[in-house]
């Protein structure tokens, strides 16, 4: 089993949590499907600007234990590739407020 890391835009992360997290991650990168296998962990990070500080602070926001890999419909706004996390083993983490 392997661990892979991907960046999840903060605005998309926030929107997905508000709408009800679905334990999946979409991408335009074909490597998402070629480099990850069922049972692997996809760790998702995001970056957020801290008030009064330069640059972004980075946070781990999810771990998806891959249960399935599928393709989205052509032209899907978040890309062609989708990874589904196992509902029992995957987790979301919240970014603190400041």
Backbone torsions as a table, in degrees:
resi	resn	phi	psi	omega
1	UNK	NA	146.5	-176.7
2	UNK	-123.7	162.2	173.9
3	UNK	-116.2	131.8	175.8
4	UNK	-124.1	157.2	-176.5
5	UNK	-124.3	136.8	177.3
6	UNK	-138.9	153.7	179.2
7	UNK	-95.8	131.4	178.5
8	UNK	-115.7	116.6	-179.9
9	UNK	-54.2	137.5	-175.7
10	UNK	-58.9	-42.2	-179.0
11	UNK	-64.4	-37.0	176.7
12	UNK	-69.9	-41.2	176.8
13	UNK	-57.5	-49.7	-178.1
14	UNK	-61.0	-46.5	-180.0
15	UNK	-61.8	-44.3	-179.6
16	UNK	-62.8	-40.6	178.7
17	UNK	-66.8	-38.8	179.3
18	UNK	-66.8	-33.2	-179.4
19	UNK	-86.3	-8.9	-178.5
20	UNK	105.9	103.2	-175.1
21	UNK	-58.2	134.4	-175.9
22	UNK	-109.8	8.4	-179.6
23	UNK	52.3	48.0	172.2
24	UNK	-145.2	160.2	179.8
25	UNK	-138.2	131.3	-179.5
26	UNK	-107.8	150.4	-179.0
27	UNK	-154.4	158.5	172.7
28	UNK	-94.3	0.6	-174.0
29	UNK	-93.8	116.4	178.4
30	UNK	-59.0	-25.8	-178.8
31	UNK	-63.7	-24.4	177.2
32	UNK	-56.1	-38.2	-179.7
33	UNK	-85.5	-32.4	-176.0
34	UNK	-82.2	-27.7	-174.8
35	UNK	-96.0	-11.0	-176.0
36	UNK	-117.6	144.2	-179.4
37	UNK	-122.3	162.8	176.1
38	UNK	-57.8	135.9	-177.9
39	UNK	91.7	-15.9	177.0
40	UNK	-72.8	161.3	175.9
41	UNK	-103.6	128.8	172.1
42	UNK	-105.0	111.3	178.3
43	UNK	-91.9	129.2	-179.3
44	UNK	-109.5	130.9	177.1
45	UNK	-118.1	158.4	173.6
46	UNK	-138.7	161.4	177.4
47	UNK	-119.2	143.3	-178.0
48	UNK	-142.0	136.8	177.9
49	UNK	-72.0	129.4	173.4
50	UNK	-91.1	132.5	-179.5
51	UNK	-55.4	132.5	176.5
52	UNK	76.0	6.3	-180.0
53	UNK	-126.6	142.7	177.7
54	UNK	-75.2	153.9	175.4
55	UNK	75.8	-179.9	-179.3
56	UNK	-103.0	149.9	167.8
57	UNK	-99.2	136.9	-176.6
58	UNK	-106.3	144.5	-176.9
59	UNK	-136.6	143.0	168.8
60	UNK	-80.3	123.3	-175.2
61	UNK	-116.5	-10.3	178.3
62	UNK	-164.9	154.0	168.2
63	UNK	-129.9	116.2	176.7
64	UNK	-106.7	119.9	172.8
65	UNK	-88.4	112.6	-167.5
66	UNK	-64.8	120.6	177.2
67	UNK	-102.8	-31.0	-174.9
68	UNK	-158.6	153.6	173.6
69	UNK	-126.6	128.5	-179.2
70	UNK	-134.5	175.7	177.1
71	UNK	-114.8	139.3	175.8
72	UNK	-83.5	163.3	177.0
73	UNK	-61.2	152.2	177.4
74	UNK	-53.9	136.2	178.4
75	UNK	80.0	7.2	179.9
76	UNK	-58.6	135.3	-170.5
77	UNK	-60.2	-25.2	-179.0
78	UNK	-104.3	8.9	175.2
79	UNK	112.0	174.0	-174.2
80	UNK	-79.4	-31.9	-167.6
81	UNK	-102.4	138.4	178.6
82	UNK	-134.9	134.9	174.6
83	UNK	-113.6	131.0	179.0
84	UNK	-105.1	133.2	177.4
85	UNK	-92.2	147.4	174.6
86	UNK	-64.6	127.6	-174.3
87	UNK	-64.4	-30.9	-178.4
88	UNK	-83.2	-27.9	-173.9
89	UNK	-104.3	-18.7	-177.0
90	UNK	-85.1	154.7	-177.8
91	UNK	-142.4	147.4	169.4
92	UNK	-108.9	148.7	177.4
93	UNK	-125.2	145.4	-178.1
94	UNK	-97.7	144.7	173.7
95	UNK	-86.0	129.9	-179.4
96	UNK	-64.5	159.0	176.9
97	UNK	-91.3	153.1	174.6
98	UNK	-156.1	NA	NA
